[in-house]
Amino acid sequence: MPEKRLRDDQRIMIMYIIDTCIAPPGRPQRGGAEKQLLLLAASLNKDLFRPIIVQLITAPMTSVSIGKIDDVEFIHLPTERFYSLSGLRQIARLSSMARGKSVSIIHTFFEKAEVMGWLAKRLSGVPIWVTSRRDLGFKRKKVYDRIFKLASKDCTSCIANCQAIKCQVIEKENIDPDKVGVIYNGLDTAPFEHSLNGAAFRKEIGVDSNTPLIGMVANLNFEIKGHQYFIEAAKRVQVKISKAQFVLVGDGQLRSRYEEMVRSLGMQGSVHFLGKRDDVAEILSQLDVSVLCSTSEGFSNVILESMAAGKPVVATNIGGNSEMVVAGVTGYLVPPADSGSLAEAVASLLNDPDMRRRMGENAKKQVADLFSIPAMVEGYEHLYRSLVTELLISKASPRGVDQEGRTDRVV
């Protein structure tokens, strides 16, 4: 029998706080964390949970979700600097909002939200604070490292999206290991479940259906994304397989540098810069090999999307990549910053169509089995209910809660 829907004042109110924003319906989300948060909040069992998403980004209201959409409440609380006078006022507003809405759980995403959520939790008396770690902190300012180390001791639970990040959190932030768990990202596989017509895309870049096509989806704002190694590897691959073509999906401030690198290697007709695209699923469906060559990575949604598209993946052996790519089964893992090894792995796949097909099928099955949205949502629902149950038990017992086995609630 389905669970009976509780009254609003009985359902668990969860306040999500994120530095960025959730784009309005019909507009693409700006990043992986935003997609994951929207999927989570929208998919929670609304008979038991009442989600609210507070967005801290200072952006025009037209680019931010506001109001109630699919039983999720969206609030825009623009905050430029939390340590300014206006920032302190916003923290006070956040605390008042948490009290007024009887929030039971605050769940934070990214640096500003971490600080403001922590302070709001302490000021409002919200009993449970869940903090998130979604990357290895390569963009994080040193001051936030110090704040995280201090604030994290006050969290109820810290959730990483892969084992690699979990290990780093325990080592660098000195959080009690019993508080740290892993819940993997979930992927909406619907865009990849039907045969996609990519003929128009191949025509757009001037290649036919028999041309080997290798691609990478990543922004061009940071050197750690490894575009230089992709381009160097492309040159090596083309020496062996002259018909091979390469596409780079994404845009950013380093684009002109990499375009110049392509020109200097004489590959203008072989490496295609596509910029930002809304048809990533269609592009991935046309690749023969998908590549990710970052030198620092947490848990890449692009790898999951490539696998869902049924493509073998060649990725650097860093962060959570090895938790998705099974070497020799769904693709290959290569050392970071090693264009020679990258080229060799790509060429071996291009030269063996049967292996490509087999790895692609394995990849598609692995995503469906391990990285589905229902699996992710179930993990968070179990976490939230466990935390609330522990709280109720601790209030009822003067001796508190037995902490043994706490991490059994998540992966």
Secondary structure, DSSP 8 states (H G I E B T S, - for coil): -------TTTSEEEEEEESS----TTS--SSHHHHHHHHHHHHS-TTTEEEEEEE-----GGGS--EEETTEEEEE---S-TTSHHHHHHHHHHHHHHHHTT--EEEEESHHHHHHHHHHHHHHT-SEEEEEE-S--TT--HHHHHHHHHHGGG-SEEEESSHHHHHHHHHHH---GGGEEE----B--GGGSS----HHHHHHHT--TTS-EEEEE--SS-GGG-HHHHHHHHHHHHHH-TT-EEEEEB--TTHHHHHHHHHHTT-TTTEEEEES-S-HHHHHHH-SEEEE--SS-S--HHHHHHHHTT--EEEES-TTGGGT--BTTTEEEE-TT-HHHHHHHHHHHHT-HHHHHHHHHHHHHHHHHHSBHHHHHHHHHHHHHHHHHHHHHHHH-TT----TTGGGG--
